[in-house]
């Protein structure tokens, strides 16, 4: 490869043509490599920004594989207009039934798919420049403490005569569940406090009739 060929390759990389492009081995490899490298960055960002209950590495690996598969699908679509219409019609009947509860997981999935489409279309600079910018914004939002207190679930088991004292000790709360049995009452409340103040729950045991109290980090998956 001489200097002119290298300049042409760099020019196509920075300013890809808008017309349908012929499929070549070099183009397929370059698209897959760019997609893989960018989604490795997404893999890292998902691991660092995960705030759910249990981190699932298989889902994170699935983001990388999803981007690569979408790249393979986009490559023939961007090379043949007749084939693109047929593939779009075929893909429209595909339905996925896996439920994704966390909205952040949906965003990361869409991010990986977008990188696959962009890389398959040959718009490499969009993926390489855009993904770090999104990651920077995500990191800033993830580190920003927009709320002074965090939500927790407080579960208390006590005798009925301790009801008034507990309500006085926890005036600001949201009732989630209240179960009454012959053995006593199980009360589940949503409370907001800072993590360093979690030890204040120990004071509930000083109330006569309280058997135990448990503080659980609140998450929509748990609820």
Protein Blocks (a to p, Z undefined) as FASTA:
>chain_A
ZZklmmmmmmmmmmccfbdcdddfklmmmmmmmmmmmmmmmmmmmmmmpcbfbdcfklmm
mmmmmmmmmmmmmmmmmmomklmmmmmmmmmmpccfbdcfblklmmmmmmmmmmmmmmmn
opamlmmmmmmmmmmmmmmmmmpcfbfbdcddddddddfklmmmmmmmmmbccdfbdcdd
fkbccddddddddfklmmmmmmmmmpghiabdcdddddfklZZ
